[in-house]
C-alpha cells in the first residue's frame, strides 16, 4: 500500500470512529449529537477491561489522604467500550454504608456508572461512618479530596463522561454534597440532588465557580432534620436554604408551586444563570426517608407516589459542566 492509500484509509477510519461515537452518545441523551467533546481522561481508559461484569456491583479500595478508602461501584448492564457513561456519586447517611444506600435508593437501575463511597467512622455514640462538614465527622478527614481522588480513578480506568458527573446523597451524605462538594467542586460536579439533607453549617462560604443546578427532596414531617430547621443545631429551614441557592444561581423568580401527587408539591425557580434551575420536591408528612424506597431508608413515612431516583435522573441528565481543553488532571 503506497503512502496516498494509507492516508486515505486512515481518513476513512477516523470518520467512521467519529460517526460511531456520535451515534452512541445520541442514544444515551435521546438526541442526535456530534462526537463527544474530548475530556481530560485518555481514551485509552475506554479500552481497559471492565473491573467486574456489567450489570453488577463490587467493592473497591483506593488510597486517599493516607487512608485506605472503600467504595461500591456499579456498572450498568450495557456498560461497554467506546461510550462515555455518566457518573452518579451517591453518599450515604450517618451510620450507613455505600452498599446499604445502593439497596434502598434504586440508583443502580439508571443508565449510569454509580459509585457509593464509604465515609470514615466519626464521633458520637457508636461506630458510625460520617462525612466531612457535620459536627460528628471524623477530625482531619478531607472527604472533598477523597472525592477528587475517586473521580480521578474512575476517569482513568473507566469509559465515563467527566462532564456528566452528578452527586446525590441521603441525610449527612446529602449535606456533604450540598455544603461542600457543590461549593468547592463545581468544575467537576454538573448538578446535585440531595435527599433529606442535613445542612450543618461548615463555617465557610459557599462560592461555587459556576451556578450549580439543584433538585432537593425533603419530607415536611422529617423528625431528624426538621423541614422548618433547628436553630440549636444550626440547621436552616429548607425553604430558606433553597431561596439562598436560587439567589446564588441568579434565578429571577419562583414559579407557582405545583401539586403533582396527593402528597407531592414541586417548587421551581426560573430564569437562573446558565439554566442552572433550582427545584424542590416536598413530601407532605414525609419522614427522614428516600422517596420510593422499598426497604428501610430512615424513620417516618416513605411515599410511594414517586421514585426519587427516577425524578432526579430526569432533572440531572441534561446538565454538563463547561467544556475544557483535553488535559490530564493532577
QUIMO-V9149 format. One record per residue. N is the residue number from 1. RES is the residue in one small letter. PHI is phi in whole degrees, 0 to 359 (NA if undefined). PSI is psi as a letter, one per 40 degrees, with the letter a starting at -180 (NA if undefined). NEAR is the number of other C-alpha atoms within 12 Angstrom. Layout:
BEGIN
N_RES_PHI_PSI_NEAR + N_RES_PHI_PSI_NEAR
END
This chain:
BEGIN
1_x_NA_h_8 + 2_x_280_i_8 + 3_x_296_d_9 + 4_x_294_d_10 + 5_x_296_d_11 + 6_x_298_d_12 + 7_x_295_d_13 + 8_x_294_d_14 + 9_x_298_d_15 + 10_x_297_d_14 + 11_x_295_d_14 + 12_x_298_d_14 + 13_x_298_d_14 + 14_x_296_d_15 + 15_x_298_d_16 + 16_x_297_d_15 + 17_x_297_d_19 + 18_x_294_d_22 + 19_x_296_d_20 + 20_x_296_d_22 + 21_x_298_d_28 + 22_x_297_d_25 + 23_x_294_d_23 + 24_x_291_d_27 + 25_x_295_d_27 + 26_x_298_d_20 + 27_x_297_d_19 + 28_x_289_d_26 + 29_x_269_e_27 + 30_x_84_e_14 + 31_x_225_i_13 + 32_x_290_h_17 + 33_x_208_i_19 + 34_x_282_i_20 + 35_x_303_i_23 + 36_x_297_i_32 + 37_x_295_h_25 + 38_x_302_i_23 + 39_x_239_a_28 + 40_x_293_e_27 + 41_x_279_h_30 + 42_x_295_h_25 + 43_x_293_e_28 + 44_x_300_d_17 + 45_x_299_d_27 + 46_x_287_e_26 + 47_x_263_e_19 + 48_x_284_i_19 + 49_x_294_i_17 + 50_x_299_i_28 + 51_x_292_e_25 + 52_x_201_i_21 + 53_x_295_h_17 + 54_x_305_i_24 + 55_x_86_e_23 + 56_x_233_i_23 + 57_x_237_i_28 + 58_x_207_i_25 + 59_x_274_i_23 + 60_x_226_i_24 + 61_x_234_i_20 + 62_x_219_i_25 + 63_x_270_h_19 + 64_x_209_h_23 + 65_x_61_f_19 + 66_x_77_e_13 + 67_x_235_i_18 + 68_x_274_h_19 + 69_x_247_i_29 + 70_x_245_i_27 + 71_x_204_i_37 + 72_x_266_h_36 + 73_x_245_h_41 + 74_x_248_h_42 + 75_x_260_h_36 + 76_x_297_i_29 + 77_x_301_d_21 + 78_x_268_e_24 + 79_x_304_h_32 + 80_x_206_i_28 + 81_x_292_i_23 + 82_x_64_f_29 + 83_x_214_h_33 + 84_x_274_h_42 + 85_x_271_h_40 + 86_x_293_i_41 + 87_x_237_h_44 + 88_x_243_h_48 + 89_x_264_h_46 + 90_x_237_h_51 + 91_x_257_h_51 + 92_x_290_i_47 + 93_x_277_i_48 + 94_x_303_h_43 + 95_x_83_e_32 + 96_x_261_a_35 + 97_x_222_i_35 + 98_x_299_d_40 + 99_x_297_d_32 + 100_x_295_d_28 + 101_x_291_d_43 + 102_x_301_d_43 + 103_x_297_d_25 + 104_x_264_e_31 + 105_x_279_d_38 + 106_x_65_e_31 + 107_x_297_d_43 + 108_x_287_e_35 + 109_x_273_e_25 + 110_x_276_i_33 + 111_x_280_g_32 + 112_x_204_i_40 + 113_x_282_h_43 + 114_x_243_h_47 + 115_x_239_h_43 + 116_x_243_g_44 + 117_x_288_i_46 + 118_x_251_h_42 + 119_x_281_i_43 + 120_x_259_i_37 + 121_x_302_h_26 + 122_x_260_a_27 + 123_x_260_i_20 + 124_x_95_a_16 + 125_x_292_h_11 + 126_x_78_i_13 + 127_x_270_g_18 + 128_x_246_h_23 + 129_x_289_i_32 + 130_x_211_i_41 + 131_x_239_i_49 + 132_x_308_i_42 + 133_x_105_d_34 + 134_x_272_i_38 + 135_x_295_e_25 + 136_x_259_e_29 + 137_x_290_i_31 + 138_x_294_h_23 + 139_x_291_i_17 + 140_x_78_e_18 + 141_x_264_h_27 + 142_x_260_g_26 + 143_x_284_d_34 + 144_x_293_d_33 + 145_x_298_d_24 + 146_x_303_d_31 + 147_x_296_d_43 + 148_x_297_d_30 + 149_x_297_d_29 + 150_x_295_d_35 + 151_x_296_d_41 + 152_x_302_d_28 + 153_x_299_d_28 + 154_x_298_d_40 + 155_x_288_d_35 + 156_x_264_e_26 + 157_x_235_e_23 + 158_x_234_i_40 + 159_x_271_g_36 + 160_x_231_i_43 + 161_x_263_h_43 + 162_x_291_e_43 + 163_x_272_e_35 + 164_x_238_g_41 + 165_x_254_h_46 + 166_x_240_i_49 + 167_x_233_h_51 + 168_x_225_i_49 + 169_x_176_i_54 + 170_x_240_h_49 + 171_x_59_b_45 + 172_x_300_d_44 + 173_x_295_d_48 + 174_x_293_d_44 + 175_x_296_d_45 + 176_x_300_d_47 + 177_x_298_d_50 + 178_x_278_d_50 + 179_x_257_e_39 + 180_x_234_d_36 + 181_x_301_d_45 + 182_x_294_d_39 + 183_x_279_d_33 + 184_x_260_d_27 + 185_x_240_f_34 + 186_x_295_e_35 + 187_x_285_e_28 + 188_x_240_e_42 + 189_x_254_h_43 + 190_x_285_d_44 + 191_x_195_i_48 + 192_x_231_i_54 + 193_x_217_g_51 + 194_x_289_i_48 + 195_x_235_h_53 + 196_x_52_f_51 + 197_x_293_h_46 + 198_x_269_g_48 + 199_x_268_g_44 + 200_x_293_i_36 + 201_x_293_h_27 + 202_x_263_e_25 + 203_x_84_e_13 + 204_x_228_i_13 + 205_x_291_i_14 + 206_x_265_h_26 + 207_x_228_g_23 + 208_x_297_i_26 + 209_x_285_e_20 + 210_x_204_i_28 + 211_x_298_h_36 + 212_x_247_h_48 + 213_x_297_i_47 + 214_x_223_h_48 + 215_x_236_h_43 + 216_x_239_h_51 + 217_x_246_h_49 + 218_x_203_h_52 + 219_x_274_h_40 + 220_x_288_e_33 + 221_x_255_f_26 + 222_x_295_h_34 + 223_x_271_e_24 + 224_x_272_d_29 + 225_x_238_g_39 + 226_x_303_h_30 + 227_x_300_d_36 + 228_x_274_e_21 + 229_x_90_i_27 + 230_x_212_g_20 + 231_x_299_d_15 + 232_x_296_d_11 + 233_x_257_e_19 + 234_x_76_e_20 + 235_x_274_h_28 + 236_x_282_i_26 + 237_x_295_h_26 + 238_x_300_d_35 + 239_x_297_d_30 + 240_x_292_d_17 + 241_x_297_d_32 + 242_x_296_d_35 + 243_x_297_d_28 + 244_x_294_d_21 + 245_x_292_d_36 + 246_x_297_d_35 + 247_x_294_d_26 + 248_x_300_d_29 + 249_x_274_e_32 + 250_x_69_f_25 + 251_x_290_i_29 + 252_x_277_d_21 + 253_x_201_i_21 + 254_x_257_h_24 + 255_x_287_i_19 + 256_x_296_h_13 + 257_x_300_i_17 + 258_x_234_h_18 + 259_x_276_h_17 + 260_x_261_d_17 + 261_x_217_i_17 + 262_x_307_d_16 + 263_x_244_e_25 + 264_x_234_h_30 + 265_x_237_h_27 + 266_x_248_h_30 + 267_x_247_i_31 + 268_x_222_i_33 + 269_x_252_h_33 + 270_x_247_i_24 + 271_x_65_f_19 + 272_x_274_i_27 + 273_x_302_h_22 + 274_x_56_f_21 + 275_x_71_e_27 + 276_x_279_g_35 + 277_x_294_i_40 + 278_x_245_h_44 + 279_x_227_i_44 + 280_x_230_h_42 + 281_x_246_h_42 + 282_x_263_h_41 + 283_x_258_h_40 + 284_x_299_h_28 + 285_x_66_e_25 + 286_x_294_i_36 + 287_x_269_a_32 + 288_x_274_g_38 + 289_x_224_i_43 + 290_x_262_h_53 + 291_x_305_h_43 + 292_x_90_e_28 + 293_x_298_h_30 + 294_x_262_e_22 + 295_x_236_i_20 + 296_x_299_h_22 + 297_x_230_e_34 + 298_x_150_i_33 + 299_x_278_i_22 + 300_x_102_a_25 + 301_x_289_h_28 + 302_x_249_h_35 + 303_x_291_i_33 + 304_x_242_e_20 + 305_x_278_e_22 + 306_x_223_i_27 + 307_x_247_h_30 + 308_x_303_d_41 + 309_x_296_d_39 + 310_x_286_d_24 + 311_x_296_d_30 + 312_x_292_d_38 + 313_x_296_d_33 + 314_x_300_d_19 + 315_x_284_d_29 + 316_x_288_d_39 + 317_x_299_d_35 + 318_x_284_e_24 + 319_x_277_i_33 + 320_x_220_i_34 + 321_x_286_i_34 + 322_x_301_i_24 + 323_x_294_i_20 + 324_x_221_i_18 + 325_x_302_i_13 + 326_x_290_h_16 + 327_x_202_i_14 + 328_x_298_i_17 + 329_x_274_i_21 + 330_x_233_NA_13
END
